[in-house]
Amino acid sequence: MLYFKFKKFSFALEMIKREMGNKIISVGIDIGTTTTQVVFSELIVENKASSFLIPEVKITGKKIIYRGDIYFTPLLSKEEIDLKELKKIITKEYKKAGIEKENIATGAIIITGETARKENAESVLKILSNFAGDFVVATAGADLEAVLAGYGAGAGKISKKFTSKVVNFDVGGGTTNVAMFWDGEVVDSFALDIGGRLIRFDENNKISYISEKIKDLINSMKLDLHVGIKPRFEDLKLLTEKFVEIFIKVNEGCQLKDKENLFIEHKNKVLNGEIFMFSGGVSEFVFNDESVRTLEEVIKFKDIGPLLGDSIKEYFQVHEKWLMEPKEKIRATVIGAGSCSVRLSGSTIVFCDEVLPIKNIPIVKLFNDKHESINDMKNAINEGIKFFKDTPIAIAFKGPKSPSYQEIKIMAKSIVEGFSDSLLPIIVVVENDFAKALGQSMGNLLGNEKKIICVDGIRVDNGDYVDIGKSISNVVPVVIKTLIFKN
């Protein structure tokens, strides 16, 4: 419940005037396996809630005002990101865009793909966040990256428009991240060790690198592909065709041979996508008019990316499957973040000042608004947690308008059980007005075992992040940040 519900109007009025309905500048910094890019956007952030009592952040206008050059992601070694070079890239792009750091309202820095697995990925994120501004920062694991790429490619919107299951394959340099959408919601996500830079070439057209992840598959296919040799076009073609075959088999739930099992972390649910989309760097070669028929054309970018894209294109030309081109391909991910501030009354919520302030907490919305069931909360929490591993999350749901005592007990028990394997604080964002009762009920079940933060009166969605500050005079400041996608 918001403080001004009691006519105390402790809302951050100046912040609202500045950010609600006015233009702000945001930046998105995407650090991927192969490339790094900086994008500046002009956004209009408004409170679109029907009632002013429940703020709902919506981006009513967005325009990319500067798209930076695409750089190869700088590395010190196979295991370490080159922070010094990254800083140079970002500084250079700020200067070229003519934008001062002080003029950035907020933004997003996302590390994805194999780069997210580097030893210093987390420390790089923290340093860059302080260096570049007050940003949403995330190391996107395979599942989260798949979801971000799918939303960025527009798969969520298309699944709602056509009421079909849409599967987006984001094919990058080191991995392919796959997300399935149905009626606008994510229903599955997973990743495969398939990418355009798993085989690379030197200046003499000889193989300089083969990823360990595909060596068993290459050997099982008896292909003559080894570091130091000039490969035959036919062998490379057979390999990329096998990659496409794996994409289709995975979607349709066909049995994979042992060496074809290139899943990262876990398998998919087999939901049979009806509309196929491809994003990521390799997708540029899926939707162009060029064909790849010689070794010289294969190694155009010193890797197998062009041939993999061409093999995908060929498959869909021959087979009657629905292929849809995304508006954004090479970087179908975030371009920044919009934000607004609210203040919540401590008399109507539950919070533990010991764990505050907390920043950049990702929202996991448990249900589609149309299909909310308090009896399914535990399973929904378990599904949501897998996207973020050991990162603190905030679960969000609408909840009954006037829940009974029994319903509150059921919700509290489900939430506590859903977080049973986590040692992190339990953070809950409820739209309807019962955070105090729910938080106290969870506290009764947990005792002093875990810290609890339970707030209400806020409407958020997947892709949002929250900051919760320390309480001042029993009032808790909350900042809601919304990731902005190109589509």
BARO-639303 format. One record per residue (C-alpha): residue number from 1; x, y, z; residue in three letters. Coordinates in steps of 0.05 Angstrom, whole numbers. Example, Ala and Ser with C-alpha at 12.3 -4.5 7.8 and 13.67 -1.06 7.14 Angstrom:
residues 2
(1, (246, -90, 156), 'ala')
(2, (273, -21, 143), 'ser')
This chain:
residues 487
(1, (0, 0, 0), 'met')
(2, (30, 67, -18), 'leu')
(3, (42, 121, 32), 'tyr')
(4, (-1, 173, -3), 'phe')
(5, (-60, 126, 5), 'lys')
(6, (-62, 157, 74), 'phe')
(7, (-57, 228, 45), 'lys')
(8, (16, 234, 66), 'lys')
(9, (42, 244, -5), 'phe')
(10, (113, 224, 9), 'ser')
(11, (120, 203, -64), 'phe')
(12, (183, 227, -99), 'ala')
(13, (146, 281, -137), 'leu')
(14, (206, 312, -170), 'glu')
(15, (228, 243, -195), 'met')
(16, (160, 231, -225), 'ile')
(17, (158, 298, -259), 'lys')
(18, (226, 285, -288), 'arg')
(19, (216, 212, -309), 'glu')
(20, (141, 200, -317), 'met')
(21, (121, 223, -386), 'gly')
(22, (186, 259, -402), 'asn')
(23, (244, 237, -445), 'lys')
(24, (303, 204, -413), 'ile')
(25, (367, 176, -443), 'ile')
(26, (385, 104, -429), 'ser')
(27, (443, 60, -452), 'val')
(28, (450, -14, -465), 'gly')
(29, (518, -48, -463), 'ile')
(30, (518, -119, -490), 'asp')
(31, (582, -160, -479), 'ile')
(32, (575, -225, -517), 'gly')
(33, (618, -285, -535), 'thr')
(34, (642, -253, -599), 'thr')
(35, (621, -181, -600), 'thr')
(36, (609, -121, -555), 'thr')
(37, (562, -64, -572), 'gln')
(38, (538, 1, -540), 'val')
(39, (469, 30, -557), 'val')
(40, (439, 96, -533), 'phe')
(41, (363, 105, -533), 'ser')
(42, (313, 160, -519), 'glu')
(43, (255, 134, -477), 'leu')
(44, (189, 160, -451), 'ile')
(45, (172, 128, -384), 'val')
(46, (100, 135, -358), 'glu')
(47, (57, 110, -303), 'asn')
(48, (2, 74, -342), 'lys')
(49, (-36, 46, -283), 'ala')
(50, (-111, 57, -284), 'ser')
(51, (-105, 80, -212), 'ser')
(52, (-49, 126, -188), 'phe')
(53, (-45, 83, -126), 'leu')
(54, (-11, 25, -162), 'ile')
(55, (47, 49, -205), 'pro')
(56, (60, 10, -268), 'glu')
(57, (122, 28, -308), 'val')
(58, (110, 29, -383), 'lys')
(59, (154, 52, -439), 'ile')
(60, (107, 92, -484), 'thr')
(61, (161, 114, -533), 'gly')
(62, (231, 90, -551), 'lys')
(63, (280, 110, -604), 'lys')
(64, (352, 88, -615), 'ile')
(65, (391, 153, -621), 'ile')
(66, (460, 123, -628), 'tyr')
(67, (482, 52, -647), 'arg')
(68, (555, 41, -633), 'gly')
(69, (605, 1, -673), 'asp')
(70, (608, -74, -663), 'ile')
(71, (674, -94, -630), 'tyr')
(72, (704, -161, -618), 'phe')
(73, (697, -174, -543), 'thr')
(74, (767, -162, -514), 'pro')
(75, (798, -220, -475), 'leu')
(76, (863, -226, -437), 'leu')
(77, (860, -302, -442), 'ser')
(78, (809, -357, -455), 'lys')
(79, (786, -349, -383), 'glu')
(80, (790, -273, -371), 'glu')
(81, (756, -211, -398), 'ile')
(82, (800, -151, -413), 'asp')
(83, (769, -98, -369), 'leu')
(84, (818, -43, -390), 'lys')
(85, (799, -52, -464), 'glu')
(86, (725, -56, -448), 'leu')
(87, (730, 11, -411), 'lys')
(88, (764, 41, -472), 'lys')
(89, (709, 16, -518), 'ile')
(90, (654, 45, -473), 'ile')
(91, (690, 112, -464), 'thr')
(92, (701, 117, -539), 'lys')
(93, (627, 104, -554), 'glu')
(94, (602, 154, -502), 'tyr')
(95, (648, 206, -535), 'lys')
(96, (626, 188, -606), 'lys')
(97, (553, 193, -585), 'ala')
(98, (565, 260, -553), 'gly')
(99, (532, 238, -488), 'ile')
(100, (558, 253, -418), 'glu')
(101, (553, 200, -364), 'lys')
(102, (514, 249, -320), 'glu')
(103, (459, 253, -373), 'asn')
(104, (443, 178, -370), 'ile')
(105, (382, 165, -327), 'ala')
(106, (395, 90, -324), 'thr')
(107, (416, 33, -368), 'gly')
(108, (433, -41, -373), 'ala')
(109, (498, -80, -378), 'ile')
(110, (489, -153, -397), 'ile')
(111, (545, -204, -404), 'ile')
(112, (522, -264, -445), 'thr')
(113, (545, -328, -478), 'gly')
(114, (613, -358, -463), 'glu')
(115, (636, -290, -437), 'thr')
(116, (588, -299, -378), 'ala')
(117, (628, -360, -358), 'arg')
(118, (695, -323, -354), 'lys')
(119, (729, -322, -286), 'glu')
(120, (723, -247, -276), 'asn')
(121, (653, -236, -306), 'ala')
(122, (620, -215, -240), 'glu')
(123, (676, -167, -219), 'ser')
(124, (676, -136, -289), 'val')
(125, (601, -123, -284), 'leu')
(126, (608, -89, -217), 'lys')
(127, (665, -45, -239), 'ile')
(128, (631, -27, -305), 'leu')
(129, (566, -9, -269), 'ser')
(130, (602, 42, -225), 'asn')
(131, (644, 66, -284), 'phe')
(132, (585, 77, -331), 'ala')
(133, (528, 97, -285), 'gly')
(134, (472, 68, -242), 'asp')
(135, (455, 8, -285), 'phe')
(136, (417, -56, -285), 'val')
(137, (472, -108, -289), 'val')
(138, (466, -182, -303), 'ala')
(139, (509, -241, -320), 'thr')
(140, (459, -277, -364), 'ala')
(141, (464, -353, -357), 'gly')
(142, (439, -397, -413), 'ala')
(143, (366, -394, -394), 'asp')
(144, (362, -320, -380), 'leu')
(145, (401, -303, -443), 'glu')
(146, (352, -345, -483), 'ala')
(147, (293, -307, -454), 'val')
(148, (326, -238, -465), 'leu')
(149, (342, -256, -537), 'ala')
(150, (272, -283, -550), 'gly')
(151, (239, -220, -523), 'tyr')
(152, (289, -177, -562), 'gly')
(153, (274, -214, -626), 'ala')
(154, (199, -202, -616), 'gly')
(155, (181, -275, -606), 'ala')
(156, (138, -260, -546), 'gly')
(157, (95, -210, -584), 'lys')
(158, (89, -255, -645), 'ile')
(159, (66, -314, -602), 'ser')
(160, (11, -270, -575), 'lys')
(161, (-9, -242, -643), 'lys')
(162, (-14, -310, -677), 'phe')
(163, (-33, -351, -615), 'thr')
(164, (21, -401, -634), 'ser')
(165, (81, -431, -601), 'lys')
(166, (141, -391, -625), 'val')
(167, (212, -417, -616), 'val')
(168, (270, -369, -622), 'asn')
(169, (341, -396, -634), 'phe')
(170, (392, -342, -616), 'asp')
(171, (453, -369, -652), 'val')
(172, (516, -335, -628), 'gly')
(173, (590, -349, -632), 'gly')
(174, (594, -401, -576), 'gly')
(175, (524, -422, -559), 'thr')
(176, (452, -425, -585), 'thr')
(177, (402, -401, -534), 'asn')
(178, (331, -424, -546), 'val')
(179, (266, -397, -517), 'ala')
(180, (195, -419, -530), 'met')
(181, (138, -369, -524), 'phe')
(182, (63, -382, -521), 'trp')
(183, (11, -327, -515), 'asp')
(184, (65, -277, -499), 'gly')
(185, (95, -316, -442), 'glu')
(186, (159, -357, -436), 'val')
(187, (142, -431, -430), 'val')
(188, (212, -461, -439), 'asp')
(189, (284, -441, -447), 'ser')
(190, (349, -479, -455), 'phe')
(191, (416, -475, -491), 'ala')
(192, (460, -516, -537), 'leu')
(193, (535, -517, -549), 'asp')
(194, (525, -497, -622), 'ile')
(195, (553, -432, -651), 'gly')
(196, (587, -399, -709), 'gly')
(197, (656, -395, -677), 'arg')
(198, (664, -466, -652), 'leu')
(199, (712, -476, -711), 'ile')
(200, (758, -419, -731), 'arg')
(201, (809, -408, -787), 'phe')
(202, (876, -373, -793), 'asp')
(203, (900, -327, -850), 'glu')
(204, (921, -389, -890), 'asn')
(205, (850, -418, -888), 'asn')
(206, (873, -473, -841), 'lys')
(207, (834, -493, -778), 'ile')
(208, (864, -456, -718), 'ser')
(209, (812, -476, -666), 'tyr')
(210, (759, -530, -654), 'ile')
(211, (717, -526, -590), 'ser')
(212, (724, -586, -544), 'glu')
(213, (649, -588, -540), 'lys')
(214, (640, -613, -611), 'ile')
(215, (701, -657, -620), 'lys')
(216, (663, -721, -600), 'asp')
(217, (609, -705, -650), 'leu')
(218, (660, -692, -706), 'ile')
(219, (695, -759, -691), 'asn')
(220, (629, -797, -689), 'ser')
(221, (613, -769, -759), 'met')
(222, (683, -789, -783), 'lys')
(223, (696, -719, -810), 'leu')
(224, (767, -699, -828), 'asp')
(225, (768, -636, -786), 'leu')
(226, (831, -623, -745), 'his')
(227, (871, -562, -722), 'val')
(228, (927, -546, -772), 'gly')
(229, (894, -573, -836), 'ile')
(230, (857, -539, -892), 'lys')
(231, (788, -572, -888), 'pro')
(232, (745, -597, -944), 'arg')
(233, (682, -556, -956), 'phe')
(234, (640, -620, -956), 'glu')
(235, (662, -639, -884), 'asp')
(236, (644, -570, -857), 'leu')
(237, (578, -572, -894), 'lys')
(238, (560, -640, -863), 'leu')
(239, (576, -612, -794), 'leu')
(240, (532, -550, -801), 'thr')
(241, (476, -592, -830), 'glu')
(242, (481, -636, -768), 'lys')
(243, (474, -575, -724), 'phe')
(244, (409, -556, -760), 'val')
(245, (385, -628, -753), 'glu')
(246, (397, -623, -678), 'ile')
(247, (356, -559, -675), 'phe')
(248, (297, -593, -708), 'ile')
(249, (303, -658, -668), 'lys')
(250, (305, -618, -603), 'val')
(251, (243, -579, -622), 'asn')
(252, (204, -642, -642), 'glu')
(253, (227, -685, -584), 'gly')
(254, (264, -736, -627), 'cys')
(255, (316, -780, -594), 'gln')
(256, (386, -752, -599), 'leu')
(257, (447, -797, -607), 'lys')
(258, (496, -792, -550), 'asp')
(259, (546, -748, -587), 'lys')
(260, (489, -702, -611), 'glu')
(261, (471, -685, -540), 'asn')
(262, (498, -614, -537), 'leu')
(263, (451, -587, -483), 'phe')
(264, (481, -538, -433), 'ile')
(265, (459, -554, -361), 'glu')
(266, (390, -584, -377), 'his')
(267, (345, -609, -433), 'lys')
(268, (282, -578, -461), 'asn')
(269, (209, -594, -447), 'lys')
(270, (192, -613, -519), 'val')
(271, (134, -566, -534), 'leu')
(272, (138, -568, -610), 'asn')
(273, (147, -497, -635), 'gly')
(274, (102, -478, -694), 'glu')
(275, (136, -414, -716), 'ile')
(276, (212, -412, -720), 'phe')
(277, (255, -350, -710), 'met')
(278, (330, -341, -712), 'phe')
(279, (369, -283, -681), 'ser')
(280, (442, -273, -662), 'gly')
(281, (502, -261, -707), 'gly')
(282, (492, -325, -749), 'val')
(283, (420, -304, -766), 'ser')
(284, (448, -250, -812), 'glu')
(285, (467, -307, -860), 'phe')
(286, (399, -341, -852), 'val')
(287, (360, -282, -880), 'phe')
(288, (408, -254, -933), 'asn')
(289, (406, -271, -1008), 'asp')
(290, (476, -299, -1011), 'glu')
(291, (494, -373, -1017), 'ser')
(292, (556, -406, -987), 'val')
(293, (583, -458, -1036), 'arg')
(294, (659, -455, -1029), 'thr')
(295, (711, -457, -973), 'leu')
(296, (730, -385, -989), 'glu')
(297, (658, -363, -977), 'glu')
(298, (656, -404, -912), 'val')
(299, (715, -370, -880), 'ile')
(300, (693, -300, -897), 'lys')
(301, (694, -283, -822), 'phe')
(302, (747, -335, -803), 'lys')
(303, (695, -382, -774), 'asp')
(304, (636, -428, -794), 'ile')
(305, (582, -376, -780), 'gly')
(306, (565, -361, -853), 'pro')
(307, (559, -435, -869), 'leu')
(308, (516, -450, -809), 'leu')
(309, (469, -393, -828), 'gly')
(310, (466, -418, -899), 'asp')
(311, (451, -489, -876), 'ser')
(312, (393, -463, -834), 'ile')
(313, (367, -424, -894), 'lys')
(314, (371, -485, -940), 'glu')
(315, (333, -529, -891), 'tyr')
(316, (274, -482, -887), 'phe')
(317, (274, -472, -963), 'gln')
(318, (265, -547, -971), 'val')
(319, (219, -564, -913), 'his')
(320, (150, -534, -903), 'glu')
(321, (160, -500, -836), 'lys')
(322, (141, -429, -816), 'trp')
(323, (203, -386, -812), 'leu')
(324, (195, -314, -791), 'met')
(325, (250, -260, -795), 'glu')
(326, (261, -217, -734), 'pro')
(327, (270, -142, -743), 'lys')
(328, (334, -144, -702), 'glu')
(329, (383, -201, -713), 'lys')
(330, (456, -193, -691), 'ile')
(331, (439, -164, -623), 'arg')
(332, (367, -179, -605), 'ala')
(333, (376, -159, -533), 'thr')
(334, (368, -100, -486), 'val')
(335, (381, -28, -508), 'ile')
(336, (375, 2, -438), 'gly')
(337, (327, 10, -380), 'ala')
(338, (273, 58, -359), 'gly')
(339, (259, 72, -285), 'ser')
(340, (212, 106, -237), 'cys')
(341, (213, 116, -162), 'ser')
(342, (160, 102, -109), 'val')
(343, (159, 103, -34), 'arg')
(344, (124, 50, 7), 'leu')
(345, (97, 57, 77), 'ser')
(346, (130, 12, 128), 'gly')
(347, (64, 6, 165), 'ser')
(348, (34, -36, 109), 'thr')
(349, (94, -79, 87), 'ile')
(350, (145, -125, 119), 'val')
(351, (220, -112, 110), 'phe')
(352, (286, -127, 145), 'cys')
(353, (331, -66, 147), 'asp')
(354, (392, -111, 158), 'glu')
(355, (391, -133, 85), 'val')
(356, (376, -64, 57), 'leu')
(357, (394, -31, 12), 'pro')
(358, (390, -81, -45), 'ile')
(359, (400, -64, -119), 'lys')
(360, (385, -95, -186), 'asn')
(361, (341, -151, -161), 'ile')
(362, (309, -187, -221), 'pro')
(363, (234, -196, -220), 'ile')
(364, (206, -266, -231), 'val')
(365, (132, -259, -246), 'lys')
(366, (100, -325, -225), 'leu')
(367, (38, -324, -269), 'phe')
(368, (6, -295, -331), 'asn')
(369, (-46, -247, -304), 'asp')
(370, (-101, -289, -335), 'lys')
(371, (-79, -355, -304), 'his')
(372, (-60, -344, -232), 'glu')
(373, (-67, -401, -182), 'ser')
(374, (-41, -396, -111), 'ile')
(375, (-37, -472, -109), 'asn')
(376, (16, -472, -164), 'asp')
(377, (61, -421, -131), 'met')
(378, (115, -470, -108), 'lys')
(379, (125, -499, -178), 'asn')
(380, (125, -429, -209), 'ala')
(381, (179, -406, -160), 'ile')
(382, (222, -467, -176), 'asn')
(383, (216, -452, -251), 'glu')
(384, (234, -379, -241), 'gly')
(385, (294, -390, -195), 'ile')
(386, (330, -432, -248), 'lys')
(387, (341, -370, -292), 'phe')
(388, (383, -335, -239), 'phe')
(389, (420, -391, -202), 'lys')
(390, (450, -361, -137), 'asp')
(391, (427, -290, -152), 'thr')
(392, (374, -260, -105), 'pro')
(393, (307, -253, -140), 'ile')
(394, (240, -220, -124), 'ala')
(395, (179, -261, -140), 'ile')
(396, (118, -221, -163), 'ala')
(397, (44, -237, -170), 'phe')
(398, (-23, -202, -166), 'lys')
(399, (-57, -245, -114), 'gly')
(400, (-131, -244, -92), 'pro')
(401, (-161, -175, -80), 'lys')
(402, (-184, -193, -9), 'ser')
(403, (-152, -259, 9), 'pro')
(404, (-179, -300, 67), 'ser')
(405, (-134, -320, 125), 'tyr')
(406, (-132, -391, 97), 'gln')
(407, (-110, -365, 28), 'glu')
(408, (-54, -324, 59), 'ile')
(409, (-30, -386, 97), 'lys')
(410, (-29, -426, 32), 'ile')
(411, (10, -372, -4), 'met')
(412, (60, -364, 53), 'ala')
(413, (72, -439, 57), 'lys')
(414, (81, -445, -19), 'ser')
(415, (131, -387, -21), 'ile')
(416, (172, -414, 38), 'val')
(417, (174, -483, 6), 'glu')
(418, (192, -454, -62), 'gly')
(419, (253, -420, -30), 'phe')
(420, (271, -480, 14), 'ser')
(421, (336, -495, -24), 'asp')
(422, (359, -422, -23), 'ser')
(423, (397, -387, 33), 'leu')
(424, (381, -318, 3), 'leu')
(425, (329, -269, 31), 'pro')
(426, (257, -280, 8), 'ile')
(427, (234, -219, -31), 'ile')
(428, (161, -215, -52), 'val')
(429, (125, -161, -93), 'val')
(430, (49, -165, -90), 'val')
(431, (3, -121, -130), 'glu')
(432, (-58, -126, -84), 'asn')
(433, (-58, -100, -13), 'asp')
(434, (-37, -156, 35), 'phe')
(435, (39, -154, 40), 'ala')
(436, (38, -144, 116), 'lys')
(437, (-6, -205, 129), 'ala')
(438, (32, -248, 79), 'leu')
(439, (101, -227, 106), 'gly')
(440, (80, -240, 178), 'gln')
(441, (53, -309, 159), 'ser')
(442, (119, -327, 125), 'met')
(443, (156, -302, 186), 'gly')
(444, (115, -348, 231), 'asn')
(445, (136, -407, 188), 'leu')
(446, (209, -388, 183), 'leu')
(447, (225, -358, 251), 'gly')
(448, (294, -327, 245), 'asn')
(449, (316, -375, 191), 'glu')
(450, (313, -325, 133), 'lys')
(451, (304, -250, 122), 'lys')
(452, (239, -229, 90), 'ile')
(453, (220, -168, 48), 'ile')
(454, (147, -166, 26), 'cys')
(455, (119, -104, -9), 'val')
(456, (53, -89, -43), 'asp')
(457, (19, -38, -87), 'gly')
(458, (69, -46, -144), 'ile')
(459, (55, -77, -213), 'arg')
(460, (117, -106, -246), 'val')
(461, (133, -156, -300), 'asp')
(462, (187, -204, -323), 'asn')
(463, (246, -163, -347), 'gly')
(464, (238, -113, -291), 'asp')
(465, (288, -101, -235), 'tyr')
(466, (279, -68, -167), 'val')
(467, (323, -29, -120), 'asp')
(468, (299, -24, -47), 'ile')
(469, (333, 27, -3), 'gly')
(470, (341, 32, 72), 'lys')
(471, (279, 56, 110), 'ser')
(472, (275, 130, 129), 'ile')
(473, (222, 147, 181), 'ser')
(474, (188, 80, 168), 'asn')
(475, (185, 92, 93), 'val')
(476, (221, 48, 42), 'val')
(477, (243, 78, -25), 'pro')
(478, (235, 31, -84), 'val')
(479, (261, 41, -155), 'val')
(480, (230, -1, -211), 'ile')
(481, (273, -11, -273), 'lys')
(482, (246, -39, -338), 'thr')
(483, (293, -70, -390), 'leu')
(484, (281, -42, -459), 'ile')
(485, (286, -86, -521), 'phe')
(486, (296, -64, -593), 'lys')
(487, (230, -96, -614), 'asn')
